Amino acid sequence: MSEISTKERLSYDALVVGAGIAGGETALNLANIGYKVLLVEKELSIGGKMILLSKVFPTLDCAACITTPKISEIARHPNITVFTESEVSNIVKHGENNFTATVHRHPRYVHVKDCTACLLCEKVCPVSVTDQYQFGLIGRKAVYIPFAICNPKAAVVDIENCTLCGACEKACPPGCIDFTMEPEAFELQVQTIVLATGFNLFDTTKISRYGSGKFKNVLTSMQMEREIAPTRPYNTILRPGDGKVADRIAYVLCAGSRDDSVGNPICSQVCCMYSMKQAQLLMGALPMADVTIYYIDIRSFGKGFEEFYQQAKDMGVNFVKGKIGKISEKENGNLILRYEDIAEGVVTEAEHDLVVLSAGVMPNLGIDKLFDNETLRLDSYNFVKQEDILASPAKTSINGVFVAGMAAAPMDIPDSILSAGSASSEAISYLISNEK
């Protein structure tokens, strides 16, 4: 990963905004043929959401085994400079192959190149707060390493929760903790831009009848993903409410998608499949557990998806076609699901130990505000509008600016990688066609 000075005016061939699987793939494609790329990521690690997953559907390959070699290649590539904890603003197009932007990099309060990830600072820190990378299932310290396979693997000080007691600074063997670090701003000049800003998961607390955020044994799909993952917060799959192993687990599909009442009428494309993936993994981890999936429609449309659906049924996953009306909690923490059973034509109830809400996919808002003198058009659902979705799916309303991955629309991991290939190809064509 290239080193830079705060006094430099930075110049690159391409700017890639977002270092998830789509942004990383785009950066690699451009860098491998000789272009200099700046890869900007707002989080503490590159790898996006994929690096936090357990396995991928429908092959059940290890997500970390796919992602970690890729992000290691990105971090070590001589043609890629990575900025984490950074944000892009004030993009101005001055002409073809001529964009300027401002990059703001937030202080980590740790010199990454000197940090050995020894965790001694974490051990002595007296402050505990909720761990955002375990989605609130456990706590972390105010100085911490984000997660086991993050890149860069270095500590970071959560300055908002830090008491500035100095314990971590004293315990750090290489002396890499530095509370004098300040925010940095860089003026950037590039020839092309690729937007790979990803997506957000629907905030399930907005559906009050499901009890998300209120009932401890109602989880989101990402919380369950972390419970199943090799770097999970617990040694096994537990109910957060009381630490018991769940026997009857329910999945509620379309929690925040295909629902006009919550402002997201579209299908998120991945919820059915990741729920079936988790159900299969749960049945392997908890052989005695009963897993039920409540669905409106099963949309197993991709290669191998229908076979994956049949495999879940053959393993004993119970599929119930019905819309959940309300979830209520008993004194023992168990949950009562009131739902309409479409097949039987009745309204009935079922009791479960643990409920998982399969959250829908939402656009990452504000991407159109990055541009000062051009208009980046969004579609009616606030994803980046693909101007020619059939012939050139990566093209946006601004010539020289391209889109990759879920910034354009809901899609799974293979489609995100294909989208990155399209974006990098379009960007290369643009660079070549406008060479002076």
C-alpha positions as CSV (number, residue, x, y, z in Angstrom):
1,M,0.0,0.0,0.0
2,S,1.5,3.3,-1.1
3,E,2.6,5.9,1.4
4,I,1.6,9.5,0.9
5,S,2.4,12.9,2.5
6,T,-0.3,15.2,3.8
7,K,1.3,18.1,1.8
8,E,1.0,16.4,-1.6
9,R,-1.6,17.3,-4.1
10,L,-2.7,13.8,-5.1
11,S,-3.0,12.7,-8.7
12,Y,-4.3,9.3,-9.9
13,D,-5.7,7.8,-13.0
14,A,-8.8,6.5,-11.2
15,L,-10.8,7.1,-8.0
16,V,-12.8,4.2,-6.7
17,V,-15.2,5.1,-3.9
18,G,-16.0,2.2,-1.7
19,A,-13.8,-0.8,-1.0
20,G,-16.3,-3.7,-0.7
21,I,-16.1,-6.6,-3.1
22,A,-17.2,-4.6,-6.1
23,G,-14.9,-1.6,-5.4
24,G,-12.0,-3.8,-4.6
25,E,-12.5,-5.9,-7.8
26,T,-12.7,-2.7,-9.9
27,A,-9.5,-1.3,-8.4
28,L,-7.7,-4.5,-9.0
29,N,-8.8,-4.7,-12.6
30,L,-7.6,-1.1,-13.3
31,A,-4.4,-1.5,-11.4
32,N,-3.4,-4.8,-13.0
33,I,-3.1,-3.1,-16.4
34,G,-1.0,-0.3,-15.1
35,Y,-3.4,2.5,-14.0
36,K,-2.8,4.2,-10.7
37,V,-5.9,3.9,-8.4
38,L,-7.0,5.6,-5.2
39,L,-9.4,3.4,-3.3
40,V,-11.4,5.3,-0.7
41,E,-13.3,3.5,2.1
42,K,-15.3,5.1,4.9
43,E,-15.0,2.1,7.3
44,L,-11.9,1.0,9.3
45,S,-11.3,-2.0,7.0
46,I,-11.5,-2.8,3.3
47,G,-13.7,-5.8,2.3
48,G,-17.1,-4.4,2.8
49,K,-19.9,-6.5,4.2
50,M,-18.7,-9.7,2.5
51,I,-15.8,-10.0,4.8
52,L,-18.2,-10.2,7.7
53,L,-20.2,-13.1,6.3
54,S,-20.1,-16.8,7.2
55,K,-20.5,-18.6,3.9
56,V,-21.8,-17.7,0.5
57,F,-24.8,-19.2,-1.3
58,P,-25.4,-21.5,-3.2
59,T,-22.0,-23.2,-2.9
60,L,-21.5,-22.6,0.9
61,D,-17.9,-21.6,0.3
62,C,-16.3,-19.7,3.1
63,A,-16.7,-16.0,2.6
64,A,-13.6,-15.1,4.5
65,C,-11.5,-17.6,2.4
66,I,-12.6,-15.8,-0.7
67,T,-12.3,-12.3,0.6
68,T,-9.1,-12.2,2.6
69,P,-6.7,-13.1,-0.3
70,K,-8.5,-10.5,-2.4
71,I,-8.1,-7.7,0.1
72,S,-4.5,-8.7,0.8
73,E,-3.8,-8.4,-2.9
74,I,-5.5,-5.0,-3.0
75,A,-3.6,-3.7,0.1
76,R,-0.2,-4.8,-1.3
77,H,-0.7,-3.8,-5.0
78,P,1.9,-1.2,-6.0
79,N,-0.7,0.6,-8.2
80,I,-3.4,0.9,-5.5
81,T,-3.4,3.4,-2.7
82,V,-5.9,2.7,0.0
83,F,-7.5,5.3,2.3
84,T,-9.6,3.9,5.1
85,E,-11.7,6.0,7.4
86,S,-12.0,8.5,4.6
87,E,-14.7,10.2,2.6
88,V,-14.9,11.9,-0.7
89,S,-16.7,15.3,-1.3
90,N,-16.8,18.2,-3.7
91,I,-16.2,16.3,-7.0
92,V,-15.9,18.7,-9.9
93,K,-15.7,17.8,-13.5
94,H,-13.5,20.3,-15.4
95,G,-13.6,18.4,-18.7
96,E,-13.1,14.9,-20.1
97,N,-10.4,13.0,-18.1
98,N,-10.3,15.9,-15.6
99,F,-12.0,15.6,-12.2
100,T,-11.0,17.1,-8.9
101,A,-12.3,16.1,-5.5
102,T,-11.6,16.5,-1.8
103,V,-10.7,13.5,0.3
104,H,-11.2,13.8,4.1
105,R,-9.3,11.2,6.2
106,H,-10.3,10.9,9.8
107,P,-7.6,10.2,12.4
108,R,-7.2,6.7,13.7
109,Y,-4.9,7.9,16.6
110,V,-2.7,4.9,15.8
111,H,0.2,4.7,13.3
112,V,-0.9,1.7,11.3
113,K,2.6,0.9,10.0
114,D,3.9,0.5,13.5
115,C,1.0,-1.4,15.1
116,T,1.6,-5.1,15.6
117,A,-2.0,-5.9,16.6
118,C,-0.8,-7.3,20.0
119,L,-4.0,-6.3,21.7
120,L,-2.2,-5.1,24.8
121,C,-3.9,-1.7,24.5
122,E,-7.3,-3.4,24.4
123,K,-6.6,-5.4,27.5
124,V,-5.8,-2.3,29.7
125,C,-8.6,0.0,28.3
126,P,-11.2,0.6,31.1
127,V,-14.0,1.6,28.7
128,S,-16.5,-0.9,27.2
129,V,-19.0,0.0,24.5
130,T,-21.2,-1.8,21.9
131,D,-19.2,-3.6,19.2
132,Q,-20.6,-2.3,15.8
133,Y,-18.8,-5.1,13.9
134,Q,-20.6,-7.7,15.9
135,F,-23.8,-5.8,15.4
136,G,-24.4,-5.1,19.1
137,L,-24.2,-8.7,20.2
138,I,-21.2,-8.1,22.5
139,G,-19.1,-5.2,23.6
140,R,-15.6,-3.9,22.8
141,K,-13.1,-1.5,24.3
142,A,-12.6,2.2,23.3
143,V,-9.3,1.1,21.7
144,Y,-9.7,-2.0,19.7
145,I,-9.0,-4.0,16.5
146,P,-12.2,-3.9,14.4
147,F,-12.4,-7.7,13.8
148,A,-10.1,-10.6,13.5
149,I,-9.5,-10.5,9.7
150,C,-9.7,-6.8,9.1
151,N,-7.3,-5.0,6.8
152,P,-5.4,-3.0,7.8
153,K,-5.1,-5.1,11.0
154,A,-4.3,-2.4,13.4
155,A,-5.8,-0.8,16.5
156,V,-8.0,2.2,16.4
157,V,-9.0,4.6,19.2
158,D,-12.7,5.4,19.4
159,I,-12.1,9.0,20.5
160,E,-15.8,9.7,21.2
161,N,-15.9,7.1,24.0
162,C,-12.2,7.4,25.0
163,T,-11.6,8.9,28.5
164,L,-8.0,9.9,27.5
165,C,-6.7,8.0,30.6
166,G,-3.5,7.1,28.7
167,A,-3.5,3.5,29.8
168,C,-3.3,2.2,26.2
169,E,-0.5,4.6,25.3
170,K,1.6,3.3,28.2
171,A,0.9,-0.3,27.4
172,C,1.7,-0.1,23.7
173,P,5.2,-1.7,23.1
174,P,6.0,0.1,19.8
175,G,4.5,3.4,21.0
176,C,2.2,3.8,18.0
177,I,-0.8,5.4,19.7
178,D,-0.8,9.1,19.0
179,F,-3.5,11.3,20.4
180,T,-2.1,14.3,18.5
181,M,-3.3,13.0,15.1
182,E,-5.7,15.3,13.4
183,P,-8.1,15.1,10.4
184,E,-6.4,15.4,7.0
185,A,-7.8,16.9,3.8
186,F,-6.3,16.1,0.3
187,E,-6.9,17.7,-3.0
188,L,-7.3,15.0,-5.6
189,Q,-7.1,15.0,-9.4
190,V,-8.2,12.0,-11.3
191,Q,-9.3,11.1,-14.9
192,T,-12.2,8.8,-14.1
193,I,-14.3,7.8,-11.1
194,V,-16.1,4.5,-10.2
195,L,-18.8,4.6,-7.5
196,A,-19.0,1.4,-5.5
197,T,-20.6,2.7,-2.3
198,G,-22.6,-0.5,-1.6
199,F,-25.8,-0.6,0.3
200,N,-27.4,-0.3,3.7
201,L,-29.6,-2.9,5.4
202,F,-33.1,-1.9,6.3
203,D,-33.5,-0.7,9.9
204,T,-35.9,-3.3,11.2
205,T,-36.7,-1.2,14.3
206,K,-39.0,0.8,11.9
207,I,-41.4,-2.1,11.9
208,S,-42.6,-1.9,15.5
209,R,-44.8,-4.9,15.3
210,Y,-41.8,-7.2,14.9
211,G,-40.2,-6.1,18.2
212,S,-36.8,-5.5,16.8
213,G,-34.6,-3.6,19.2
214,K,-37.2,-4.3,21.9
215,F,-37.3,-8.1,22.3
216,K,-33.7,-9.4,22.9
217,N,-34.4,-12.7,21.1
218,V,-35.4,-10.9,17.8
219,L,-32.3,-10.7,15.7
220,T,-31.5,-9.2,12.4
221,S,-30.0,-11.3,9.6
222,M,-26.6,-9.8,10.0
223,Q,-26.6,-10.5,13.7
224,M,-27.3,-14.2,12.9
225,E,-24.6,-14.1,10.2
226,R,-22.1,-13.1,12.9
227,E,-23.3,-15.9,15.2
228,I,-22.7,-18.4,12.5
229,A,-19.4,-16.9,11.2
230,P,-16.0,-18.5,12.2
231,T,-15.1,-15.2,14.0
232,R,-18.4,-15.2,15.9
233,P,-18.9,-13.4,19.2
234,Y,-20.0,-16.6,21.1
235,N,-18.6,-20.2,21.0
236,T,-21.9,-21.4,19.7
237,I,-25.3,-20.1,18.5
238,L,-27.0,-18.6,21.5
239,R,-30.1,-16.5,22.3
240,P,-28.8,-13.0,23.3
241,G,-31.6,-12.7,25.9
242,D,-30.5,-15.5,28.3
243,G,-27.6,-17.3,26.6
244,K,-29.6,-20.5,26.0
245,V,-29.2,-22.6,22.8
246,A,-32.3,-22.1,20.6
247,D,-34.4,-25.1,19.7
248,R,-37.1,-23.4,17.5
249,I,-35.8,-20.7,15.2
250,A,-38.0,-18.7,12.8
251,Y,-37.0,-16.5,9.8
252,V,-39.3,-13.7,8.8
253,L,-38.6,-12.9,5.1
254,C,-39.1,-9.5,3.4
255,A,-38.6,-7.6,6.6
256,G,-38.3,-4.1,5.1
257,S,-38.6,-5.1,1.4
258,R,-41.6,-5.5,-0.9
259,D,-43.4,-3.2,1.5
260,D,-44.7,0.2,0.4
261,S,-45.6,1.0,4.0
262,V,-41.9,1.2,5.0
263,G,-40.8,2.9,1.8
264,N,-39.1,0.0,0.1
265,P,-41.4,-1.7,-2.4
266,I,-38.8,-3.6,-4.3
267,C,-37.4,-7.1,-3.8
268,S,-33.9,-7.2,-2.3
269,Q,-32.9,-10.3,-4.4
270,V,-30.7,-11.8,-1.7
271,C,-32.9,-12.3,1.3
272,C,-34.5,-15.6,0.4
273,M,-31.2,-17.1,-0.5
274,Y,-29.2,-15.9,2.5
275,S,-32.0,-17.0,4.8
276,M,-31.9,-20.5,3.3
277,K,-28.1,-20.5,3.6
278,Q,-28.3,-19.6,7.3
279,A,-31.0,-22.2,7.9
280,Q,-28.8,-24.9,6.4
281,L,-25.8,-23.8,8.5
282,L,-28.0,-23.7,11.6
283,M,-29.2,-27.2,11.1
284,G,-25.6,-28.3,10.8
285,A,-24.6,-26.5,14.0
286,L,-27.7,-27.3,15.9
287,P,-28.9,-30.8,14.6
288,M,-31.8,-30.9,17.0
289,A,-33.2,-27.4,16.2
290,D,-36.3,-26.8,14.2
291,V,-36.0,-24.0,11.6
292,T,-39.0,-22.4,10.0
293,I,-39.0,-19.8,7.2
294,Y,-42.1,-17.6,6.8
295,Y,-42.2,-16.2,3.3
296,I,-44.4,-14.3,0.9
297,D,-42.8,-15.8,-2.2
298,I,-39.5,-17.7,-2.7
299,R,-37.5,-16.1,-5.4
300,S,-34.7,-18.6,-6.2
301,F,-33.9,-17.3,-9.7
302,G,-30.1,-17.7,-10.1
303,K,-27.8,-20.5,-11.1
304,G,-28.1,-23.3,-8.6
305,F,-30.6,-21.4,-6.5
306,E,-33.7,-23.7,-7.0
307,E,-31.5,-26.7,-6.2
308,F,-30.3,-24.9,-3.1
309,Y,-34.0,-24.3,-2.1
310,Q,-34.8,-28.0,-2.6
311,Q,-31.7,-28.9,-0.6
312,A,-33.0,-26.8,2.4
313,K,-36.3,-28.5,2.2
314,D,-34.7,-31.9,2.1
315,M,-32.6,-31.0,5.2
316,G,-35.8,-30.4,7.1
317,V,-36.3,-26.7,6.9
318,N,-40.0,-25.9,7.3
319,F,-41.3,-23.4,4.7
320,V,-44.6,-21.6,5.6
321,K,-46.2,-19.3,3.1
322,G,-47.6,-16.5,5.3
323,K,-47.3,-12.9,6.2
324,I,-46.3,-12.1,9.8
325,G,-48.8,-9.7,11.5
326,K,-47.2,-9.3,14.9
327,I,-44.5,-10.7,17.2
328,S,-45.0,-10.7,20.9
329,E,-42.8,-11.9,23.8
330,K,-43.6,-14.3,26.6
331,E,-42.1,-14.0,30.1
332,N,-39.5,-16.6,29.4
333,G,-38.2,-14.7,26.3
334,N,-39.9,-17.0,23.8
335,L,-41.7,-15.3,20.9
336,I,-45.2,-15.7,19.6
337,L,-45.6,-15.1,15.9
338,R,-49.1,-14.3,14.7
339,Y,-49.4,-14.8,11.0
340,E,-51.7,-15.6,8.1
341,D,-51.2,-19.1,6.8
342,I,-51.9,-18.7,3.1
343,A,-52.0,-22.4,2.3
344,E,-54.6,-23.2,5.1
345,G,-56.4,-19.9,4.8
346,V,-56.4,-19.2,8.5
347,V,-54.8,-16.7,11.0
348,T,-52.8,-18.7,13.5
349,E,-49.9,-18.4,16.0
350,A,-46.6,-20.2,16.5
351,E,-44.1,-20.1,19.3
352,H,-40.3,-19.9,18.7
353,D,-37.2,-19.4,20.9
354,L,-35.5,-17.1,18.4
355,V,-36.7,-15.0,15.5
356,V,-34.4,-13.7,12.7
357,L,-35.6,-10.8,10.6
358,S,-34.3,-11.1,7.0
359,A,-33.7,-7.4,6.5
360,G,-34.1,-5.9,3.0
361,V,-31.5,-3.9,1.0
362,M,-31.6,-0.1,0.9
363,P,-29.6,2.4,-1.2
364,N,-26.7,4.2,0.3
365,L,-28.1,7.7,0.4
366,G,-26.2,10.9,-0.4
367,I,-24.1,9.7,-3.2
368,D,-25.6,12.2,-5.6
369,K,-24.5,15.0,-3.3
370,L,-20.8,14.3,-3.9
371,F,-20.8,16.2,-7.2
372,D,-20.7,20.0,-7.3
373,N,-21.2,20.9,-10.9
374,E,-22.8,17.8,-12.4
375,T,-26.0,16.0,-11.7
376,L,-25.7,12.3,-10.8
377,R,-29.2,10.9,-11.6
378,L,-30.7,8.3,-9.3
379,D,-33.5,5.9,-10.1
380,S,-36.9,6.0,-8.5
381,Y,-35.6,3.9,-5.6
382,N,-32.5,6.1,-5.0
383,F,-29.9,3.7,-6.5
384,V,-27.6,5.2,-9.0
385,K,-29.4,5.3,-12.4
386,Q,-27.9,3.0,-15.0
387,E,-28.3,5.1,-18.2
388,D,-28.0,2.1,-20.6
389,I,-28.7,-1.0,-18.5
390,L,-28.4,-3.4,-21.4
391,A,-25.6,-2.1,-23.5
392,S,-23.5,-0.3,-20.9
393,P,-24.8,-1.1,-17.4
394,A,-21.9,0.8,-15.6
395,K,-22.6,4.2,-17.3
396,T,-24.1,6.9,-15.2
397,S,-25.5,10.3,-16.2
398,I,-22.0,11.8,-15.9
399,N,-19.6,10.9,-18.7
400,G,-16.5,9.4,-17.1
401,V,-18.3,8.4,-13.9
402,F,-19.3,4.7,-13.6
403,V,-21.2,2.6,-11.1
404,A,-20.4,-0.9,-9.7
405,G,-22.1,-3.4,-7.4
406,M,-25.1,-2.6,-5.1
407,A,-24.7,1.1,-5.6
408,A,-26.7,0.5,-8.8
409,A,-29.2,-2.1,-7.6
410,P,-29.7,-5.0,-5.3
411,M,-27.6,-8.0,-6.4
412,D,-25.7,-10.9,-5.1
413,I,-21.9,-11.4,-4.8
414,P,-21.3,-13.0,-8.3
415,D,-23.4,-10.2,-9.9
416,S,-21.5,-7.6,-7.9
417,I,-18.2,-9.0,-9.3
418,L,-19.6,-9.0,-12.8
419,S,-20.7,-5.4,-12.3
420,A,-17.2,-4.5,-11.2
421,G,-15.9,-6.0,-14.3
422,S,-18.2,-4.0,-16.4
423,A,-17.4,-0.7,-14.5
424,S,-13.6,-1.3,-14.9
425,S,-13.9,-2.1,-18.6
426,E,-16.0,1.0,-19.2
427,A,-13.5,3.1,-17.2
428,I,-10.6,1.7,-19.2
429,S,-12.4,2.4,-22.5
430,Y,-13.1,6.0,-21.3
431,L,-9.4,6.5,-20.3
432,I,-8.1,5.2,-23.6
433,S,-10.6,7.1,-25.8
434,N,-9.8,10.4,-24.1
435,E,-6.0,10.1,-24.0
436,K,-4.3,13.2,-25.2
